Amino acid sequence: MEIKEFTKSYIEKSSPDEDRLFKDFLDSKEPYTSIFTNNPWLRPPDFKNPLKFDGQYWDTTVGRKHPFWKTKKLPSPTKEIKQIRKDFKKWGYALIEDGMSQDQCRIFMERLLEQAEGEKLAGVKSMTPSGQYVHTLINKGEVFRKCIEQDTDAVQAGILIEKFLNETLGDGWICHSFLANGAEKGFYPQVLHLDQSPLSPWITEDAPALVNTLYIPQDVNEDNGGTLIIPGSHKNIIKAGSNGKVGKLNPAINLEAKAGTIMLFDGRLLHGTGVNKTDKIRFVAAMSNVKSWMRSQENWIISVDPKIIKSASPKLLHRMGMQAATYGGTIEGFGMGASGRINESFGSIKHFREAFDAGEYIRVGELSPYSSKKDLNKKYTLKDAIKAAKSSN
C-alpha cells in the first residue's frame, strides 16, 4: 500500500522553495557574493579575451613598491618561530627565511622542471588558464615525498614547519594535496580565492581548518607572477563570519620572495596565481594541509566491492565519493575543474578504480625529457580517463 506522504508528488507539493531549511544561508554563495559586490576590481578576467591591465587585482606590484602597502610592516622572511606566529595571526601569512637551502632548491626545481617537460612529451600535461600544473607530486620524486614529511634532508625548516602545523591544525593533520602551480607568459591570473572555500558559507572564525605550505624554489616577484595576496584579508573573512558580508578590501600585491623561502598561509586568506610577464615558467608548489577529520569516515574508494562498482548507478557512485570535484577526490589531477555533480564525465573516477581492480592502473610517475620512449608512450590510465571523458561528452 502506497503511503501518500512518502510519494514524490506529495513531497514536491509540500516543498515550496521558501520552505527549504537554511535556504538563505546555503544559497548565499558567501563570502564570494559580497566580496565581488563590494570589490568589483576583484572580478575574474575574461578568459575569452586578451588580459587587460586596468586597475584590476592582477595589475599590481610587490608590497614595498605599492602606494598603499609600502608604509605597512608586512611580513618579511624570518627564521624565528615567535615572529612567524605573530605574522601569521596578524596578516594571514608568514615567510620562513631559507626554509630550503640553495642545494635543496636546486634539487626541487630540477626535478619539477624535468617532470613538467616529461609530462608534455608523454601527452599527460595538465594545463590551466594560468599555465602548466604538475599534480600528485608524491609520485613524481623522492624530494616531494620528503617535503610532505618535512624531512630536513629536503626542507631544512622541516621541524619548524611540522611544529607550526601541529599548533594550527592539531596533531594528526593530513596532507590535502601537493601540486606545483605554473604561471606562464600570455596566460591569466587565478581568481583570488580561499583554499578553505569547500566549507563555505561556513567560516571557521577562531582558527583555520586548512593551512598551506608554499614551497618557493625560485625567486618570485611582480614580473614572473609572484602569488597574489591581500594581506590580512583572512580577518575580513573572519569578521563576516558564517553567511556574513565581506566589505571593502585592501589592494592585492604580488608576493616577493627569494628562492628557498617557504610561505605558510591561512586557508581563509585571499590569494591566487599572478601574471607572469617573463619568458620562463614560474613554479611554486602548494602543499595544503587539513584537520584530520576532513575526509569520509569510510574509505569507499578502496573498500567497495568491484562488482558493486561495475553495476552502480551514477547516483550511488556519487554517494561513494567517486565523483571528483576541484576541492576533493581528484586523481592525478583528473577532476580539477569539475563541480562534483552526479554523472559529470570529467569528474568520474570510476575509470581509475576499474583499472586498479583489473591490475592495469598505470600511474604517471617520474618523467623527464630523458625518459625512454617506452615510458613516454605508456598507456597511462590518466590519459585513458581523459579520452573517455571527452568521448562521453
N, C-alpha and C positions, 0 to 999 in steps of 0.2 A: 504493500500500500504506500502510495506516494504521500509524503508529508509536505503540505503546501508551503510551509515556512522555510523548507530546505530547498525548494526549487529555484533554479536560476532566475526565472521570470519574476518570482516574488521578491527575491533578494535584490535584483536590479531595480525593481519598482520602489523598494523600500530604502534605496541608497542614493538619493539625490546628492549631487556634488557637494552641496552646502552641509550635508550631514557627516561627511567624512571626518574621522578623527584626525586631529592635528593637521588638517588640510593647509591652513595658512602657513604653519611652520614648515612642513615638509615641502611645500611648493614654492617657498620663498626664494630659492636659489641664492640664499645668502651664504657667505658675505659678498659674493661677486655682484649681485644686483646693485647694491648700494655703492660698492667700490667703483663700478663703471658709471653709475648715475652721477655720483658726486665728484668723479675724477675722469672726465671724458678723454683726457690725454693718455689714459691707461688702456684705451680700447685697442684690440689687436690690429695688426696691419692687415691690409687686403692682400691675401696671398695670390690673388689673380693678377695683380699689377706690380710694377716695379716699386721698390721700397722708397718712400719719401722721408725726408728729414725736415719736419716742420713743427718741431716742439713736442713730439710725442715722447713716450718714456724711453725709447731707444736712442733718441737724439740727445745725448748727454756726454759726460766725461767722468773722470775719477774724482773722488771726494776732495782731494787737496786743490783741485782746479775749479770745482763747482762753486758758483757765486753764493749759493745757499749754504753749502756744507763746509766750505774751506775754513770757516771760523769755528767749526764744531770739533770737539775732540773725539773723533771716531776711532774705533779700534785700530791699533797698529800691531804688527806681529810681535809676539812675546813668547817667552818660554815659561813664564811664571803662571802656575795654575790659579793662583789667587786672582790675578788680573784677568785671566781668561774667564773665570766665573763672573766677575763684575761686568766685563764687556758683553758676555752672552746675555746676562739678565737685562742690562740696560738697552742694548742695541739689537738683540736677537741673533747676534753672531760674534764670533771671536776668531782670531787668527793665531795659529801656532807657528812661531818662527822656526825655520829649519826642522819642521816636522819630519821631512825626509832629507837625507844627506844628498850631496851632489851625485854621488855614485848611485844611490837608491833612485833618484830621479832619472838618471840615465838608463838604468835597467828597466824601470817602469815605462818610460817613454819609448824606448827602442822596441820593447815587446808590444806595446799598444799600436805603434805605427806599422809594425810588421803585420800584426793581426788585421788591422784595418785594410791594408793593401791585399793581404791574402784573402779576406772575405770578398773583396771586389773581384779578384781573379776567380774565386770559386762560385761566384754568382749568388752569394748569400748576404751581400752588404745590406745594411739597414739605413735607409735614407729618410730624413725628416725635413721639414721646412727650414731648419737651421743648419743642417749638414749631416754627415755620417755619424751614426751611433754604433758602438760596439757593445752588444748585450752579453749577459751571462758570463761576466769576466772570470767567474770561478773556474770555468772550463778552459780559459784562454792563456793561462800561465801561472807558474808557481808564485810569482811575485804578487799576483792578485789574491791568491788564496791566503798568502801570509798577511796581506793587508786586512782581510776580513778578520783574521785572528789577532790583529795588532801585534804581529810578531816583529820584534825590534830588528830582525835581520832585513826586513823590507821597509819598515817605517820606524825610525828611531824614537819617535814620540809615542810609540805604541802603548806604553804603560800609562802615560798621562791620558791618552785618548780613552782607554778602557776604563780608567777611574772616573773620568768625566761622564761617560755613557752610563756607567753603573749608578752614578748620582742622579742623572736627569731622567733615566728611563727605568731604573730599578734593576737589581741583579736578575739575570735570566733574559734580558732583552735579546731580540733576534735580528738578523740582517734581513731587511725587507727586500732590498735589491742592490746590485752593484753593477753599474754600467758606465761607459765612457760617453760623454756628450761632446760631439764635434761641432764647431762653428766654422763655416766656410764662406769665402768671399762670394757675394752675389746672392746669399741666402737671407733668411728672415730671422728676426729675434723671436724668442719664445714669448708667449703671453705670460705676463707676470702672474704668478700663482702661488698657492700654499701647497706644500707637499703633504700636508695633513688634510687636504680637501676631501678625501673619501668620507671623513666624519661629518662634513658639513651637511646641514646647517648647525650641527652641534659644534660648539667651540669648547675645548678644554681650557679653562680660564687660569687655573693656578699653575699648571705646568704643561709642557708639550707631551704629546703621545708619540711623536716622531722627532728624531734628531738626525741631522745629516752630517756626514764626514766627507768633505770635499777634498780630494787629493789633487794638488796642483803641481804637475810635473814640469811645467814650463812657465816662463814669465807671462802674466796676463795683464791687460790694461784696456784702455778705451779704443785702441787701434785694432786689436785682434779678438775682440768680443769677450772681454772680461765679464764675468757673470753680473747681470743687472740686479741690483738690490735696492730696497727702500729701507735704509737703516731705521730701526725702531718701529717698523710697521707692525710687528707682532703685537705691540701694545695697543695699536688701533683695533686690531682684531680681538684682542682680549677684552678691551673696554666695551666693544659692541656686544660681546658675549653671544650666546646661542640665539640666533634669529634677531640679533640687534642690527643696527645700521652703522656701517662704516662711513665716517665723514670724509672731509678733505684730507688728503695725504701729502706728505712731503715729496719732493722730487726724487727720482731714481738716479743712481750713479752706477758706473762700472766699477767692479772690483779691480783693484790694483794690487798685485802680489807677485813676489819673486818665486821662481821655481823652488819647490821644497816646502812652501807654505801649505798648511792644512787649515781649512776653514771649517769650523763647527758652527752649524746654524739651526735655529729653531724651526720646527715644521710649520709654524704659523707665520714665518717671515715671507713677505712678498719678494719673489726673485724670478729669474729666468735667464736663458742664454742671451748674450749680447750680439751685436752686429760685428762681424769680422771684416775689416777693410783691407786686410793684407792678403798676400798670395798663398800663405801657408795655413793649413788647417790648424785650429786651436783645439786642443783636447784638455778636458778636466774629467775626473772620474768621481761620480757621486755614489757613495755608499749610504743608503738610507737604513735607519735602524728604528725598530718599533718595540713597544712593550710586549712582553712575552705572550699575552693573551690574544693578540690581534691576528688570529687565524681560526679556522674552523676546528671544533673540538675533535671531530672525526676526520682523519686524513683520507677523504673519499678517493682522491686521485690514485692512491695505491690500493686501498682496501676493497673496492668494489669488484665483484666477480666479472671476468671478461665477458661471460655470456650475457650478463645484465647490461654491460656497456654496449655490446653489439645490438641489442634489441631495444635499448632505452629510447624513449621519446625525447624530442628536443627539450621539453619542459623538465623531465627527470634529469637529463644531462646538466641542464642549467642549475637545478637544485643541488646537484652534487659538486658544483663549482667547476664544471668542465666547460664553462663559457667564460673565457678570459675578458678582461677589460684593462684599460690603461693602468688603473690603480691596483690591479691584483690578478694573480693567476696566470700571468704570461709565461710562455715557454720559449726560451732563446729569443726573446723579443717579440714573438708572434702573439698578437693580441694588443700590442701597443696601438692606440688609436681606436680600439673597439669600445663600445659603450656598455657591453655586458648584457645585451638583450638576448632573449631566447632565440636560438637558431640563427644567430649572426655568424655568417661564414668566416669572417676574418677574426673571430674570437673563439671559434670552436677548437678545443684542444683534443677532441676525440681522436683525431688522426695520430697524434703523438702517443696516446695511450695504447691504441691498437698496434702501432708499430712496436711499442715496448713489449706488449704481450706476445707478439709474434717473434720476438728476439731480433727484430730488424731495425730498431731505432738507432740511427746513426747521428750522433751529436756533432755539432760544429766545434771542433777542438782547436788546438793551436795551429795557426796557419801563418804563412808569410809569403813574400814573393819568391822565396827559395823552396817552397813546398813542392813535392813531387807532383807530376801530372795525375798520378793515382789519387793523391789526397785532394787535389783541387777539383777532380772530376767525380768524387764520391757522390753517391745518391743520398745526399743529406736529407733527413726527414723534414727539416725546416723548409727546404726548397720544395719538396713534395706537398707540404701543407699549404704553402703559399699558392702553388699551382692549383691545388684542389679548391681552395677558397675562391680563386679567380674564376674557375670554370663553373662554380655553383652560383655565381652572382648573375 
